[in-house]
Structures are given as structure tokens and as C-alpha cells.
Amino acid sequence: MSSCPRQSTGFAFDKAQFQQIVEDTLKLAKQLGASDAGAEVSEGVGLSVSVRKGELENVERNRDKSLGVSVYLGQRRGNASTSDFSAAALKQTVQAAYDIARFTAEDPAAGLPEADDLASGSEAGRDLDLFHPWAVDAAAAAEIARQCEAAALAVDKRITNSEGAGVSAQQAHFWAGNSRGFRGGYASSRHYISVSPIAGKGRDMQRDGWYTSMRDAQDLASPEAVGRYAAERALARLKSRRVATGHVPVLFESTVAAGLLGSFVQAVSGGALYRKASFLEGSLGQAVMAPHIDIDEDPHQPKGKGSAPFDDEGVRTKARRVLDAGVVQGYFLSSYSARKLGMKTTGHAGGSQNLVLKSRLTKPGDTLDVMLKKLGRGLFVTELMGQGVNLVTGDYSRGAAGFWVERGRIAFPVHEVTIAGNLREMFKGIAAIGADAYTQGSKTTGSVLVQRMKLAGA
């Protein structure tokens, strides 16, 4: 955790105070007779500002803090939380967790992680360069948002309106510990600039947007660049039309292709697997994607949006290959889900960490233009709508917008269509992944070409 003074971070509490709160909480749990206990204390602060058509719309400051406590009585577990850090509140919260555990049924999978799975002091203290507080005030944030929106509106006279632009600066820190010896915590930050311009008028009105999000504000794209690109995307959608129903290849833009990777992660995550609610149940060691596809995970990437030295339970994180030549090498398991499956935790309480979907066939020159040529004739998807993904069966059906492609070139924009398939066939039907890699949250992929999907149009 950063050693910066509190006034430079905006935090009301420092690391030493958080450490003491955790120690006091664990001591109270032990005094009550808990067989095990865990505690985590956290604080977050931030500023969010939005403007629309040059006028300030909202200024929001957030500050929150929380203490969460888990108390175990054998294999009975109780949880409680509070935002009051006084001694009396700590005692009441631990008592509440203890009382819940007393009246909770035993769960054979309940319990803290095994001691040898927990991150050691040096592992937990790994510096991943995640904390870069942004000293921006409301006036400066509003000016950045205005610059972003103005850049969008200046691109073309057909940019007629705007849903606004926003700037957000967020930072947080936490400290956690448990009765099996784990102690660790760190500070992190996340900032963004976004804008949503509107092109055209009447029935041909089209909206699109763009944003930049980084842990360090110095790494953000310029507000002018964000605004211009958002406007270009909105303009490209003017005079959209529907296309005929049929079966066609589909190219997912890198910005939406991360959703395919997200569906894979959900399907091979512990909760879905032990509930037998996944179409990839029992897939460990099995080929589920095309043989040229790999998925790598690196939780220790500096400034990574999914980087973490340990997971939400304090289990050490490790770099690994999740998918090798299309074959599943590992699931995403917490201690609880691992026990339910008779397996070992993979350090994924809290989710995946910096995944990269890639193809062994990809060449450095496989730009979007090259990927469009590989698509040939079909649909290039730039926006997905709806939640039509059934992880139990793998059935996939989403509203889509994008562009119709003929002879490897964009012919015209498309809207009001639906693409459908089954993720089993879609994963195995991935023909190519572009070199146009884009990071969406903690997932990175280039554009993804799926050989065949059903297109429901006019």
C-alpha cells in the first residue's frame, strides 16, 4: 500500500489504522470462541463530473468505507458488515457474525483457504503499480469533459447533439487478514473520460460513444482524441439498414469480442460448475475452442486492470495458461467452489485476472482491414444488445449493430438485427483473431472472426 500521506490520497484512514482494525476484529472473534475468522476493511473516494452541450450537469463526490467480518464455528459460517469503525461497532459486528454462524447449518465446503494456499508476506506485498491518485478538482474535470464533447461536436455538422461527456477519478485501499496468518492490502485507482455524441436527425439519428480508462491519468487518451473517435463512430452508423436473414460469418470488433471471452470464463468458473449449470461442465483437459486458440492469464501485470497479488480470500495469484491449443488447462475456482468440486483453489475468488485471448495464426500485420478481408462477405459487429446468453446450454442470441461487408470492404451500416448460435460451435468455429488487440476491463483480445452464425434481419 502506498505510504503517501492521507491528504495526498484523499483517504481519511491510513494503512496503520486499517491494520489495527483488522487485528482488533480478529481478536474479538477469537474471544467469542470462533474456530476461524477473516476481516477486511476498505475505503473508497472519488469524483465524477458530467457535462452536456457544454453545460455542467452533475458533480458527484463519493466516499465510502466498510468492514466485513466472517466468523467460522467449525463448518458453520456467519458474515456481517458495518461502516462504523468505532470499538463498540466492531464488537457488535463480530457478535452479529458469530450469532449468524451459530444458527447456520454446517456446510462441508465452508472455511478459510488452506494455510499453504495463502499469499506469504512478500507475495502479498508485491507492488504492481496500481495506485495513481488523480488530483483533479470538479472545475478541472468539467473542463476536460467539455473539451472531449467539443471535439466530438466539431468533427462534422452532422453531429447534431450529445448525450454528454463524463470524467471520473476513483481510488480505494483496503487491508485484510485472517486467523490462518494471512495479512495484506493495497491501494488502487481507476480513472476515465467518456463521451456519447449523436449524429443525424429524425429517424436516421444514431448514437455511439467512446471512452478511455486507466489506473494512471497520465495514460489516458487525450479528451480531444476520445471525442473525435466517438464522433467518427456515430457518423459511420448513419443510414443504417437491415439485411436479409441467413447464415453468415461474423466478425466481432475487438471492443465487443471480450464478451465471448467473458462467457468462456463464466462457463468454467466454480459456481456454474458445481451447480452443474454450465455447458462446459467437465471440460478440463477437453478441446472447447479451435486448436489455434490460447488464453493466457497474468495477474502480476504492472498497472493491469485485473492485476492482484492475491485474490479476495488472500490466496496467492499465479500466471498461467488457461487454454492451450483449444484445450482447457484450468478452471476459475475459489476455495469454496474448489471444495465443492473436490479440487484445489486456483486463486480466483473475485474473478479472472488479466486474460488474453489469442491465436497462433495471428500475424503482426493482421489489422482490422486484414480481418475484414478474411471476413469477405458477412457481418462486422460493433455493438451488442441484450443478455441472450444461456450458460447452461451455450445458446447465444444477441441484438447487434455494425456493418455489412462485401468483398472484404465495408458496404453499409447495419442495425436492428439479431445474431444467434451456440457457444460450443462458435468457440470451435473461431477462424481468426486480429492483431488489433483491445483491453476491456481485465480481458484483452483482437477482433474475432466466427465462421458461421445465424443472422436474423429483414
C-alpha positions as CSV (number, residue, x, y, z in Angstrom):
1,M,0.0,0.0,0.0
2,S,1.2,3.5,-0.8
3,S,3.0,5.3,2.0
4,C,1.6,8.7,0.7
5,P,0.2,10.9,3.4
6,R,-3.6,10.8,3.7
7,Q,-4.0,14.4,2.4
8,S,-2.3,13.5,-0.9
9,T,-4.6,10.5,-1.5
10,G,-7.9,11.8,-0.2
11,F,-8.2,8.9,2.2
12,A,-9.5,9.5,5.8
13,F,-7.7,6.4,7.1
14,D,-4.1,5.1,6.7
15,K,-2.6,1.7,6.5
16,A,-1.7,1.5,10.2
17,Q,-5.3,2.3,11.2
18,F,-6.7,-0.4,8.9
19,Q,-4.2,-2.9,10.2
20,Q,-5.3,-2.2,13.8
21,I,-9.0,-2.5,12.9
22,V,-8.3,-6.0,11.4
23,E,-6.3,-7.1,14.4
24,D,-8.9,-5.9,16.8
25,T,-11.7,-7.6,14.8
26,L,-9.8,-11.0,14.7
27,K,-9.1,-10.8,18.4
28,L,-12.8,-10.2,19.2
29,A,-13.8,-13.2,17.1
30,K,-11.3,-15.4,18.9
31,Q,-12.5,-14.2,22.3
32,L,-16.1,-15.3,21.3
33,G,-14.8,-18.8,20.5
34,A,-14.6,-18.7,16.7
35,S,-12.6,-21.5,15.3
36,D,-11.5,-19.2,12.4
37,A,-12.2,-15.7,11.3
38,G,-11.4,-13.3,8.5
39,A,-11.8,-9.5,8.2
40,E,-11.4,-6.8,5.5
41,V,-11.6,-3.1,5.9
42,S,-11.8,-0.7,3.0
43,E,-12.3,2.9,1.9
44,G,-13.0,4.4,-1.4
45,V,-13.1,8.1,-2.5
46,G,-13.8,9.6,-5.9
47,L,-15.1,12.4,-8.1
48,S,-17.5,12.1,-11.1
49,V,-18.4,15.1,-13.3
50,S,-20.7,15.2,-16.4
51,V,-21.5,17.9,-18.9
52,R,-23.9,18.1,-21.8
53,K,-23.7,20.5,-24.6
54,G,-21.1,22.4,-22.7
55,E,-23.2,22.9,-19.6
56,L,-22.3,21.3,-16.3
57,E,-24.9,18.6,-15.4
58,N,-23.6,16.7,-12.4
59,V,-20.9,16.8,-9.8
60,E,-20.8,13.8,-7.5
61,R,-18.3,13.1,-4.8
62,N,-18.3,9.6,-3.2
63,R,-16.8,8.4,0.0
64,D,-17.5,5.0,1.5
65,K,-15.9,2.7,4.0
66,S,-16.7,-0.8,5.1
67,L,-15.6,-3.5,7.5
68,G,-16.6,-7.1,6.6
69,V,-16.3,-9.9,9.0
70,S,-16.6,-13.7,8.5
71,V,-16.8,-15.9,11.6
72,Y,-16.5,-19.7,11.5
73,L,-17.7,-22.2,14.1
74,G,-16.3,-25.4,12.6
75,Q,-18.1,-25.5,9.2
76,R,-20.7,-23.0,10.1
77,R,-20.2,-19.5,8.8
78,G,-21.6,-16.1,9.6
79,N,-21.0,-12.8,7.8
80,A,-21.6,-9.2,9.0
81,S,-20.5,-5.8,8.0
82,T,-20.5,-2.2,9.2
83,S,-19.5,1.3,8.1
84,D,-18.9,2.3,11.7
85,F,-15.3,1.7,12.8
86,S,-15.8,2.5,16.5
87,A,-14.8,0.0,19.1
88,A,-18.5,-0.6,20.0
89,A,-19.5,-1.1,16.4
90,L,-16.6,-3.6,15.8
91,K,-17.8,-5.6,18.8
92,Q,-21.4,-5.6,17.6
93,T,-20.5,-6.6,14.1
94,V,-18.3,-9.6,15.2
95,Q,-21.1,-10.6,17.6
96,A,-23.6,-10.5,14.7
97,A,-21.4,-12.7,12.5
98,Y,-20.9,-15.1,15.4
99,D,-24.6,-15.3,16.1
100,I,-25.4,-16.0,12.4
101,A,-22.8,-18.8,12.4
102,R,-24.4,-20.3,15.5
103,F,-27.7,-20.8,13.7
104,T,-26.4,-21.6,10.2
105,A,-26.4,-25.2,9.0
106,E,-23.0,-26.8,8.6
107,D,-21.5,-26.7,5.1
108,P,-18.7,-29.2,4.3
109,A,-17.2,-26.7,1.9
110,A,-17.2,-23.8,4.2
111,G,-13.9,-22.5,5.7
112,L,-10.9,-20.3,5.2
113,P,-8.4,-21.2,2.5
114,E,-5.7,-23.8,3.5
115,A,-2.7,-22.0,5.0
116,D,-0.3,-23.2,2.3
117,D,-2.5,-21.6,-0.4
118,L,-2.4,-18.1,1.2
119,A,0.0,-15.5,0.0
120,S,3.1,-15.0,2.2
121,G,4.1,-11.6,3.4
122,S,6.4,-11.0,0.5
123,E,3.9,-12.3,-2.1
124,A,1.1,-10.2,-0.6
125,G,3.3,-7.1,-0.6
126,R,4.2,-7.4,-4.3
127,D,4.0,-3.8,-5.8
128,L,2.0,-4.0,-9.1
129,D,1.9,-0.2,-9.6
130,L,-1.9,0.0,-9.2
131,F,-2.2,3.3,-7.3
132,H,-2.1,6.6,-9.1
133,P,-4.4,9.2,-7.4
134,W,-5.5,11.9,-9.8
135,A,-5.5,15.4,-8.1
136,V,-8.3,16.8,-10.3
137,D,-11.0,19.1,-8.9
138,A,-14.5,19.5,-10.1
139,A,-13.7,22.6,-12.2
140,A,-10.8,20.9,-14.0
141,A,-12.8,17.7,-14.5
142,A,-15.6,19.6,-16.0
143,E,-13.2,21.4,-18.4
144,I,-11.8,18.1,-19.6
145,A,-15.3,16.8,-20.2
146,R,-16.2,20.0,-22.2
147,Q,-13.0,19.6,-24.3
148,C,-14.0,16.0,-25.1
149,E,-17.5,16.8,-26.0
150,A,-16.5,19.9,-28.0
151,A,-14.0,17.8,-30.0
152,A,-16.9,15.4,-30.9
153,L,-19.3,18.2,-31.9
154,A,-16.6,19.8,-34.1
155,V,-15.9,16.8,-36.3
156,D,-18.9,17.2,-38.6
157,K,-22.0,19.3,-38.9
158,R,-24.0,16.0,-38.9
159,I,-23.1,15.6,-35.2
160,T,-26.2,17.3,-34.0
161,N,-26.5,16.5,-30.3
162,S,-24.8,14.8,-27.4
163,E,-25.8,12.6,-24.5
164,G,-22.9,14.2,-22.6
165,A,-19.3,13.6,-21.6
166,G,-18.0,12.5,-18.2
167,V,-14.8,12.4,-16.2
168,S,-14.3,10.2,-13.2
169,A,-11.4,9.8,-10.7
170,Q,-11.6,6.9,-8.3
171,Q,-9.2,5.5,-5.7
172,A,-9.5,3.0,-2.9
173,H,-7.5,1.0,-0.4
174,F,-8.1,-2.0,1.9
175,W,-6.4,-4.3,4.4
176,A,-7.4,-7.9,5.1
177,G,-6.4,-10.6,7.4
178,N,-7.5,-14.0,8.8
179,S,-6.8,-16.3,11.7
180,R,-4.6,-18.5,9.5
181,G,-1.9,-15.9,9.3
182,F,-2.7,-14.0,6.1
183,R,-2.2,-10.2,6.1
184,G,-2.3,-8.0,3.1
185,G,-3.8,-5.0,1.3
186,Y,-3.0,-2.3,-1.2
187,A,-4.3,0.9,-2.8
188,S,-5.6,1.1,-6.3
189,S,-7.1,3.7,-8.7
190,R,-9.2,3.8,-11.8
191,H,-10.0,6.9,-13.9
192,Y,-11.9,7.5,-17.1
193,I,-13.1,10.0,-19.7
194,S,-16.1,9.3,-21.9
195,V,-18.5,10.9,-24.4
196,S,-21.6,9.9,-26.4
197,P,-22.3,12.1,-29.4
198,I,-25.4,11.8,-31.6
199,A,-25.3,12.0,-35.4
200,G,-28.1,12.8,-37.8
201,K,-31.7,13.8,-37.3
202,G,-35.1,12.2,-37.0
203,R,-35.4,8.5,-37.8
204,D,-31.8,8.3,-39.0
205,M,-30.4,9.6,-35.7
206,Q,-27.5,7.4,-34.4
207,R,-25.6,7.4,-31.2
208,D,-22.2,6.0,-30.4
209,G,-19.6,6.6,-27.8
210,W,-16.0,6.1,-26.7
211,Y,-14.0,6.2,-23.5
212,T,-10.6,5.8,-22.1
213,S,-10.0,4.1,-18.7
214,M,-6.6,3.7,-16.9
215,R,-5.2,3.4,-13.5
216,D,-2.9,6.3,-14.1
217,A,-4.5,9.5,-15.5
218,Q,-1.3,10.2,-17.4
219,D,-2.0,7.1,-19.5
220,L,-5.5,8.2,-20.6
221,A,-6.1,9.2,-24.2
222,S,-6.5,12.9,-24.7
223,P,-10.1,14.2,-24.3
224,E,-9.9,15.5,-27.9
225,A,-8.9,12.1,-29.3
226,V,-11.7,10.4,-27.4
227,G,-14.2,13.0,-28.7
228,R,-13.1,12.7,-32.3
229,Y,-13.2,8.9,-32.4
230,A,-16.6,8.8,-30.7
231,A,-18.0,11.2,-33.4
232,E,-16.4,9.1,-36.2
233,R,-18.1,6.0,-34.8
234,A,-21.5,7.8,-34.6
235,L,-21.2,9.2,-38.2
236,A,-20.3,5.8,-39.6
237,R,-23.7,4.5,-38.4
238,L,-25.8,6.9,-40.4
239,K,-28.2,5.5,-43.0
240,S,-28.1,2.1,-41.3
241,R,-30.4,-0.6,-42.7
242,R,-31.4,-4.1,-42.1
243,V,-30.2,-7.1,-44.0
244,A,-31.7,-10.4,-45.1
245,T,-31.9,-13.4,-42.8
246,G,-29.3,-16.1,-43.4
247,H,-26.2,-17.9,-42.2
248,V,-23.1,-15.8,-42.5
249,P,-19.6,-15.4,-41.0
250,V,-19.5,-12.8,-38.2
251,L,-16.5,-10.6,-37.2
252,F,-16.7,-9.2,-33.7
253,E,-14.9,-5.9,-33.2
254,S,-12.3,-6.2,-30.5
255,T,-14.3,-3.9,-28.3
256,V,-17.2,-6.5,-28.1
257,A,-15.2,-9.6,-28.6
258,A,-14.2,-9.5,-24.9
259,G,-17.7,-10.6,-24.2
260,L,-17.0,-14.0,-25.8
261,L,-14.0,-14.4,-23.5
262,G,-16.2,-13.4,-20.6
263,S,-18.8,-16.1,-21.5
264,F,-16.0,-18.7,-21.5
265,V,-14.8,-17.6,-18.1
266,Q,-18.3,-17.8,-16.6
267,A,-18.8,-21.2,-18.0
268,V,-15.6,-22.6,-16.5
269,S,-15.9,-20.8,-13.1
270,G,-16.6,-22.7,-9.9
271,G,-20.1,-21.5,-9.2
272,A,-21.5,-22.6,-12.5
273,L,-19.5,-25.9,-12.5
274,Y,-20.5,-27.2,-9.1
275,R,-24.1,-26.3,-9.7
276,K,-23.9,-28.2,-12.9
277,A,-25.2,-25.1,-14.7
278,S,-22.6,-24.8,-17.4
279,F,-22.4,-26.1,-20.9
280,L,-18.6,-26.6,-20.3
281,E,-19.1,-28.8,-17.2
282,G,-16.3,-31.5,-17.2
283,S,-14.3,-29.6,-19.8
284,L,-10.9,-29.8,-18.0
285,G,-8.5,-31.4,-20.4
286,Q,-11.0,-31.2,-23.3
287,A,-10.9,-29.2,-26.5
288,V,-13.5,-26.5,-26.4
289,M,-12.1,-23.9,-28.9
290,A,-10.4,-24.1,-32.2
291,P,-6.9,-25.7,-32.0
292,H,-5.1,-22.4,-32.8
293,I,-6.5,-20.6,-29.8
294,D,-4.7,-19.9,-26.5
295,I,-5.8,-18.0,-23.4
296,D,-3.1,-16.7,-21.0
297,E,-3.5,-15.0,-17.6
298,D,-1.1,-12.7,-15.9
299,P,-2.3,-11.3,-12.5
300,H,1.0,-9.5,-12.0
301,Q,1.0,-7.2,-15.0
302,P,2.0,-3.7,-13.8
303,K,-0.9,-1.2,-13.9
304,G,-3.2,-4.0,-15.1
305,K,-6.9,-3.5,-14.6
306,G,-7.2,-7.1,-13.4
307,S,-3.9,-7.3,-11.5
308,A,-3.7,-8.5,-7.9
309,P,-1.0,-10.2,-5.8
310,F,-3.7,-12.3,-4.1
311,D,-7.4,-13.0,-4.6
312,D,-10.3,-11.9,-2.4
313,E,-9.6,-14.7,0.1
314,G,-5.9,-14.0,0.3
315,V,-4.8,-16.9,-1.9
316,R,-1.7,-16.2,-3.9
317,T,-2.2,-15.5,-7.6
318,K,-0.1,-17.1,-10.4
319,A,0.4,-16.5,-14.1
320,R,-0.9,-19.5,-16.1
321,R,-2.1,-20.7,-19.5
322,V,-5.9,-21.3,-19.1
323,L,-6.4,-22.6,-22.6
324,D,-3.7,-24.3,-24.7
325,A,-4.3,-25.1,-28.4
326,G,-8.1,-25.0,-27.6
327,V,-7.8,-27.4,-24.6
328,V,-8.9,-26.3,-21.1
329,Q,-6.0,-26.3,-18.7
330,G,-7.7,-24.9,-15.7
331,Y,-10.9,-23.6,-14.1
332,F,-11.5,-20.4,-12.1
333,L,-12.0,-21.6,-8.6
334,S,-12.3,-20.1,-5.1
335,S,-11.6,-22.2,-2.0
336,Y,-15.3,-22.8,-1.6
337,S,-16.1,-23.8,-5.2
338,A,-12.9,-25.9,-5.3
339,R,-14.0,-27.9,-2.3
340,K,-17.5,-28.4,-3.8
341,L,-15.7,-29.9,-6.8
342,G,-13.2,-31.9,-4.9
343,M,-10.4,-29.7,-6.4
344,K,-7.9,-27.1,-5.3
345,T,-8.4,-23.4,-5.4
346,T,-6.9,-21.6,-8.4
347,G,-6.8,-18.2,-6.6
348,H,-9.9,-16.8,-8.3
349,A,-12.2,-15.6,-5.5
350,G,-13.2,-12.4,-7.1
351,G,-12.8,-13.4,-10.8
352,S,-10.3,-13.6,-13.6
353,Q,-7.1,-11.6,-13.8
354,N,-5.7,-10.0,-17.0
355,L,-6.8,-12.6,-19.6
356,V,-5.5,-12.5,-23.2
357,L,-7.3,-14.4,-26.0
358,K,-5.0,-15.0,-28.9
359,S,-4.5,-17.2,-32.0
360,R,-1.3,-18.9,-33.1
361,L,-2.2,-17.9,-36.6
362,T,-2.3,-14.2,-35.9
363,K,0.4,-12.1,-37.7
364,P,1.6,-8.6,-36.6
365,G,0.0,-7.2,-39.7
366,D,-3.5,-8.6,-39.1
367,T,-5.1,-5.2,-38.7
368,L,-8.8,-4.6,-38.9
369,D,-8.6,-4.1,-42.6
370,V,-7.0,-7.5,-43.0
371,M,-9.7,-9.1,-40.7
372,L,-12.4,-7.6,-42.9
373,K,-10.8,-9.2,-45.9
374,K,-10.8,-12.5,-44.1
375,L,-14.5,-12.0,-43.3
376,G,-15.1,-11.5,-47.1
377,R,-18.9,-11.3,-47.1
378,G,-20.7,-11.1,-43.8
379,L,-21.5,-9.0,-40.7
380,F,-19.0,-6.9,-38.8
381,V,-20.4,-6.4,-35.3
382,T,-19.5,-3.2,-33.4
383,E,-22.3,-3.2,-30.8
384,L,-24.2,-5.9,-28.9
385,M,-27.5,-5.5,-27.1
386,G,-29.5,-7.7,-24.7
387,Q,-28.4,-10.5,-22.4
388,G,-29.2,-13.5,-24.6
389,V,-26.5,-15.9,-23.4
390,N,-27.6,-19.2,-21.8
391,L,-24.6,-20.6,-20.0
392,V,-26.4,-23.8,-19.2
393,T,-27.0,-24.7,-22.8
394,G,-24.5,-22.4,-24.5
395,D,-27.3,-20.9,-26.6
396,Y,-26.3,-17.4,-27.8
397,S,-28.7,-14.7,-29.2
398,R,-27.9,-11.0,-29.1
399,G,-29.2,-7.9,-30.8
400,A,-26.5,-6.4,-32.9
401,A,-25.4,-3.4,-34.9
402,G,-22.4,-2.9,-37.2
403,F,-21.6,-3.1,-40.9
404,W,-22.3,-5.3,-43.8
405,V,-19.1,-6.3,-45.6
406,E,-18.8,-7.3,-49.2
407,R,-15.6,-8.5,-50.8
408,G,-13.7,-7.6,-47.7
409,R,-14.8,-4.0,-47.6
410,I,-17.5,-2.2,-45.5
411,A,-20.6,-1.7,-47.7
412,F,-23.1,0.0,-45.4
413,P,-24.0,0.2,-41.7
414,V,-26.5,-2.3,-40.3
415,H,-28.9,-2.1,-37.4
416,E,-31.9,-4.0,-35.9
417,V,-30.5,-7.5,-36.5
418,T,-30.0,-10.5,-34.3
419,I,-27.1,-12.9,-34.4
420,A,-27.5,-16.4,-32.9
421,G,-25.6,-19.6,-32.4
422,N,-24.3,-21.9,-29.7
423,L,-21.1,-21.1,-27.9
424,R,-19.8,-24.6,-28.4
425,E,-19.9,-24.2,-32.1
426,M,-18.9,-20.6,-32.0
427,F,-15.8,-21.3,-29.9
428,K,-14.7,-24.1,-32.2
429,G,-15.6,-22.0,-35.2
430,I,-13.2,-19.1,-34.4
431,A,-11.3,-18.8,-37.7
432,A,-9.0,-15.9,-36.8
433,I,-8.2,-13.3,-34.2
434,G,-6.8,-9.9,-35.2
435,A,-3.7,-8.1,-34.1
436,D,-5.9,-5.1,-33.2
437,A,-5.9,-6.0,-29.5
438,Y,-8.1,-4.0,-27.2
439,T,-8.4,-4.3,-23.4
440,Q,-11.9,-4.3,-22.0
441,G,-11.6,-4.3,-18.2
442,S,-9.4,-7.3,-17.4
443,K,-9.8,-9.0,-20.8
444,T,-7.7,-8.4,-23.9
445,T,-8.5,-9.7,-27.4
446,G,-8.3,-8.6,-31.0
447,S,-11.3,-8.8,-33.4
448,V,-12.7,-12.3,-33.5
449,L,-13.9,-14.0,-36.7
450,V,-16.5,-16.7,-36.2
451,Q,-17.1,-18.9,-39.3
452,R,-20.8,-19.2,-39.2
453,M,-23.8,-17.7,-37.3
454,K,-27.4,-17.2,-37.9
455,L,-28.3,-13.6,-38.8
456,A,-32.0,-12.6,-38.3
457,G,-32.7,-9.5,-40.3
458,A,-35.5,-8.2,-42.5
